[in-house]
Every structure is written in C-alpha cells, then in structure tokens.
Amino acid sequence: MKKPAKVAAIQLATKIGDSSANIASCERLALLAVHEGARWIALPEFFTTGVSWNPRITEAIQNTDGAAAIFLRDFSAKRQVVLGGSFLCRLPDGSVRNRYLCYANGSLVGKHDKDLPTMWENYFYEGGDPTDSGILGTYDDTRIGAAVCWEFMRTMTARRLRNQVDVIMGGSCWWSIPTNFTSLVLKLWEPANSRNALAAIQDSARLIGAPVIHAAHCGKIECPMPGLPIKYRGYFEGNAAIVDASGHVLAHRSAEQGEGIVCTEISLGAQETTEEIPNCFWLRSRGLLPIFAWHQQRWLGRRWYKRHARR
C-alpha cells in the first residue's frame, strides 16, 4: 500500500575536506526542510567532505561512531525524521568505505557501502562487500534502499533493488567535464555528462519500481588532475531531485540554482515493473573522457589509497 510523505533532498555548496563546516551546512539545510514539513531528508554522497583530488580529504575520514554518524542520529531523533547520507568511514580494520547511513527518529535503519569507487574516489576508499544489496531495512512498514552516484549508472543496482524497496535514499557528488578543456571538447561531452547525472536516477527509479530522494553537491572545483600535468577546473553537477517510481521528476534543483533544498510530497511504495533491465554493466553510455578517467584513476588511486588512506 502506497503512503504519501513529504520528502526533501539537500543540495550542498561543499567545502572540500572541511567536515565541521559541511555538517553545519547540512544541519542548516535539513532544518529548512523540516520547516517545510519534510519527514524524510536525504543528504548527499560524501556530505562531510565532498570529493576532488585533495589529499587533505584523508584527514577528514570519520570513524564509524564519529561526528557524521552522531549528527545523523541526533538530528533524526530531535526532529523525528528519517535522515540519510554517505561519508568516508574508517572501519575497525583500518579500511575505508563510502558508507551510507540512514536513521529514523534516532534509530539506525541500516547501512550501505558503495560498491565501486569512481575515478579519483579510488584514492580515498575501497568498494563494499559484493553481497551488500543496498536494502537498508524497514521503517513504518516502508522498505528503504540506498544508492549513491554512479551506482545509479550500473545495471546491477537495479537488479539488486528491483521490487525489493518502497523508496530509495541516495545522493551524488558528480563533477563536470573540465571547463579548462577546449570549448569544442566541452560542447561535445558536457551535455551528455550533465544529462546522465539526472537521467540515470530516472532510469533506476523506473527499472527498480521505487521513488528516489536524491541529494547533490554544487559549486566550483579546482584541483590537480591525478597522473596528468594539468589542473582540473570544473563544478559539481547539482541535480538534487525527487523522482517518482515511474521515473518522472517531481522536484529538481540545477547546479546554477546553487545551494538549497527540493521538497515535495511523494507516494512511498513499490510499483510493479516488468521493463527489461539492459543486459550490460552500464545503464547509460559514459563518454570517452569518463571511460579514460575511470581506468586511469582507478589504477593510480588504488595504489595511493593503500599507502596513504588505509591503515
């Protein structure tokens, strides 16, 4: 049975690696969502740090019971809401995961570790357990799932969550094609990159058969380009959005609109879907530059992670 609920997703103007400032901004924006009547609130992927190629991010990795988890627990308890987001989390064995935690009224609903790091994310954490389905648990008879960023781009996410959840809590930290590349490159590649950032969420909602509450980052980024003698200059793609189980966008915030929230009412509940999931790894075409960066930064990043981030 579908239930109406007021939900919100946060779009954060991130300060790279500054956990205290980012948590404070998330609290301010989450309070705005509460004042709008939202009872379900999604924070972005990496809500404590954002992500770019910046070694100081390793200094902001949280413990499993650190400031990030405490904020999620205490805010959800005080405001009597469902609240979820992911952050770089150090496990007791010294490894690091991109961990999504969801709390409801101060109680942990469940956790999900992102399956595979994307590009320069490989410098800071490793992929989760392959048996992690992304099904978090149940709150008020509503089955909750989680997916973050390029998990929405992979068909295996749709396969493991299809007809298994009533709502998906999620978020992204999706960056643009470098703006310091030639105008021809930007014209050729950025429209598709920007389109994928939202369309992948719509596709996943439709194939899984559940609405998505999707948070995001916005703002400019500048950092070295790992393994290359050039800098990256670009921006986070934004696209905080509420998407229904048919893939229709009910509320959306673009990168140009900056920091803020999207808030609307949705129906929580699975929608039976028989649409065939594509028989391939990627749900959408990534483009030449993302394909190159996926492999090059994965190869470099895994080695750096073992030396500098894992303990």
C-alpha positions in Angstrom: 0.0 0.0 0.0 1.4 3.4 -1.0 1.8 6.1 1.6 2.0 9.8 1.0 5.0 11.5 2.6 6.7 14.9 2.4 10.3 14.4 1.5 13.3 16.6 0.8 16.8 16.4 -0.7 19.6 18.8 0.1 22.0 20.4 -2.4 25.2 21.4 -0.6 27.7 24.0 -1.6 30.6 21.9 -0.5 33.9 22.9 1.3 36.2 20.2 0.2 37.6 18.3 3.3 36.0 20.5 5.9 33.8 18.2 7.9 32.7 20.7 10.5 31.6 23.3 8.0 29.8 20.8 5.8 28.0 19.2 8.7 26.9 22.6 9.9 25.6 23.5 6.4 23.7 20.1 6.3 22.1 20.8 9.6 21.0 24.3 8.5 19.5 22.9 5.3 17.9 20.0 7.0 16.2 22.4 9.4 14.9 24.3 6.4 13.5 21.0 5.1 11.9 20.3 8.5 10.3 23.7 8.5 8.9 22.9 5.0 7.2 19.8 6.6 9.6 17.1 5.3 9.7 13.9 7.3 12.3 12.2 5.0 15.5 14.0 4.2 18.4 12.9 2.0 21.9 14.3 2.3 24.5 14.0 -0.5 27.1 11.4 -1.0 30.3 12.5 0.9 28.2 15.0 2.8 31.1 15.7 5.2 33.9 16.3 2.6 32.8 16.3 -1.0 35.4 14.8 -3.2 38.2 16.0 -5.5 41.8 15.2 -5.8 42.8 16.7 -2.5 45.0 14.7 -0.1 43.6 16.6 2.9 40.4 14.6 2.5 42.2 11.7 4.3 42.3 13.9 7.4 38.5 14.2 7.4 37.8 10.4 7.2 35.3 9.6 10.0 35.2 6.7 12.4 32.0 4.5 12.4 30.9 6.4 15.6 32.3 9.8 14.7 30.8 13.2 14.1 29.0 12.3 10.9 27.1 9.3 12.4 26.4 11.3 15.6 24.9 14.1 13.6 22.6 11.8 11.6 21.5 10.0 14.8 20.9 13.1 16.9 19.2 15.2 14.3 16.8 12.4 13.3 16.0 11.9 16.9 15.5 15.5 17.8 13.4 16.3 14.7 11.7 12.9 14.4 12.6 12.4 10.8 14.2 9.9 8.5 17.7 11.1 7.6 20.4 9.6 5.5 23.7 10.4 3.8 27.1 8.9 3.0 30.6 9.8 4.2 34.1 8.4 4.2 34.1 5.9 7.0 37.0 4.1 8.6 36.2 0.6 9.7 37.9 -1.0 12.7 40.3 -3.0 10.4 41.7 0.3 9.0 40.0 0.2 5.6 37.7 3.0 4.4 34.3 2.8 2.8 31.9 5.3 1.3 29.2 4.4 3.8 25.5 5.4 3.6 23.8 5.5 7.0 20.0 6.0 7.4 18.5 6.9 10.8 14.8 7.2 11.7 13.9 9.0 14.9 17.3 8.3 16.3 17.5 4.6 15.5 19.7 3.1 12.8 17.6 1.7 9.9 20.7 0.3 8.1 23.9 0.9 6.2 25.2 0.5 2.7 28.7 0.7 1.4 29.1 1.9 -2.2 30.0 -0.9 -4.5 32.8 0.7 -6.6 34.8 4.0 -6.2 34.5 6.3 -9.2 37.7 7.8 -10.8 39.6 9.8 -8.2 37.4 8.4 -5.4 39.8 5.4 -5.6 42.4 7.4 -3.7 40.2 7.6 -0.6 38.2 4.4 -0.2 37.6 0.8 -1.4 34.5 -0.9 -2.7 32.0 -2.5 -0.4 31.1 -6.2 0.1 29.6 -7.7 -3.1 26.8 -9.2 -1.0 25.7 -5.7 0.1 22.3 -5.3 -1.6 21.7 -1.7 -0.6 18.5 -2.8 1.2 18.7 -0.8 4.4 15.7 -2.0 6.4 12.2 -1.1 7.2 10.7 1.9 8.9 6.9 2.4 9.4 6.3 -0.6 7.1 8.3 1.2 4.3 11.2 -0.8 2.9 14.2 1.6 2.4 17.0 1.1 -0.1 20.1 3.2 -0.8 22.2 4.0 -3.9 24.8 6.7 -4.5 26.1 8.4 -7.6 27.4 6.0 -10.2 25.6 3.1 -8.6 22.6 4.7 -10.4 24.7 4.2 -13.6 25.1 0.4 -13.2 22.5 -2.2 -14.0 23.5 -4.3 -11.0 21.9 -1.7 -8.7 18.6 -2.1 -10.5 18.9 -5.9 -10.3 19.5 -6.0 -6.5 16.9 -3.5 -5.6 14.1 -4.2 -8.2 10.8 -4.8 -6.5 12.5 -5.0 -3.1 12.2 -1.5 -1.8 9.5 1.2 -1.4 11.8 4.2 -1.6 15.5 4.8 -2.4 17.5 7.3 -0.4 20.5 8.5 -2.3 22.9 11.2 -3.3 25.7 12.1 -5.7 29.0 14.0 -5.9 29.1 14.2 -9.7 31.5 16.5 -11.4 31.5 18.2 -14.8 33.8 17.7 -17.8 36.8 20.1 -17.1 35.9 23.6 -18.0 39.5 24.4 -18.8 39.4 22.0 -21.7 38.7 23.4 -25.2 35.3 24.7 -26.0 34.9 22.0 -28.6 35.5 19.2 -26.0 33.0 20.8 -23.6 30.4 21.2 -26.4 30.9 17.5 -27.4 31.0 15.9 -23.9 29.4 18.1 -21.2 25.8 18.0 -22.4 25.7 14.1 -22.2 27.6 14.2 -18.9 25.1 16.6 -17.4 22.1 14.7 -18.8 23.4 11.4 -17.4 23.6 12.9 -13.9 19.8 13.2 -13.8 18.7 10.6 -16.3 20.5 7.8 -14.5 18.4 8.4 -11.4 15.2 8.4 -13.5 16.2 5.2 -15.3 17.0 3.5 -12.0 13.7 4.6 -10.3 11.7 3.2 -13.3 13.6 -0.1 -13.5 13.6 -0.6 -9.7 10.0 0.5 -9.3 10.5 2.9 -6.4 10.7 6.7 -5.9 14.1 8.2 -5.3 15.1 11.0 -2.9 18.4 12.2 -4.3 20.7 14.8 -2.8 23.7 16.5 -4.5 26.6 18.9 -4.4 27.1 22.2 -6.2 29.8 24.8 -6.6 33.2 25.1 -8.4 36.1 22.7 -8.1 39.8 23.2 -8.8 42.5 20.6 -8.1 45.4 18.7 -9.7 44.4 16.1 -12.3 45.8 12.8 -10.9 48.6 11.4 -13.1 48.4 14.3 -15.6 50.4 17.6 -15.8 47.3 19.7 -15.8 44.7 21.0 -13.4 41.1 20.2 -13.2 38.7 23.2 -13.2 35.0 22.4 -13.2 32.0 22.2 -11.0 29.6 19.8 -9.3 26.6 19.0 -11.5 23.9 19.5 -8.8 20.6 17.8 -9.7 19.1 17.3 -6.2 15.8 15.7 -7.2 12.7 13.9 -6.1 11.8 11.3 -8.7 8.7 9.1 -8.6 8.6 5.3 -9.3 7.8 5.9 -13.0 11.0 8.0 -13.4 9.2 11.3 -13.5 10.9 14.3 -11.9 8.7 15.9 -9.3 11.2 18.4 -7.9 14.6 19.4 -9.1 17.4 21.9 -8.4 20.0 22.6 -11.0 23.7 23.4 -10.4 23.0 27.0 -11.4 20.4 27.4 -8.7 23.1 26.7 -6.1 22.7 25.5 -2.5 19.3 24.8 -1.2 16.6 22.1 -0.9 14.0 20.4 -3.0 10.8 19.4 -1.2 7.6 17.8 -2.3 5.1 15.0 -1.5 5.6 11.5 -3.0 3.9 8.1 -2.7 6.1 5.7 -0.8 5.6 2.2 -2.2 6.9 -0.2 -4.8 5.5 -0.1 -8.3 5.5 -3.4 -10.1 7.7 -3.1 -13.1 8.4 -5.6 -15.9 10.6 -3.4 -18.1 13.7 -5.4 -19.0 16.9 -4.4 -17.4 19.6 -4.0 -20.1 22.0 -7.0 -20.4 25.1 -4.9 -19.8 27.2 -3.4 -17.0 26.5 0.3 -17.6 23.0 1.6 -17.7 24.0 4.6 -19.8 26.9 5.5 -22.1 29.7 7.3 -20.2 31.6 9.0 -23.0 35.3 8.9 -23.9 36.8 11.1 -21.2 34.9 9.4 -18.3 35.9 6.0 -19.7 39.6 7.0 -19.7 39.4 8.6 -16.3 37.6 5.5 -14.9 40.5 3.2 -15.7 43.5 5.6 -15.3 42.4 7.0 -11.9 41.3 3.6 -10.7 44.8 2.2 -11.4 46.6 5.1 -9.8 44.2 5.6 -6.9 44.2 2.1 -5.6 47.9 2.2 -5.0 47.8 5.6 -3.3 44.9 4.5 -1.1 46.9 1.5 0.2 49.8 3.8 1.1 48.1 6.9 2.4 44.4 6.3 3.3 44.2 2.7 4.6 45.7 2.0 8.0 
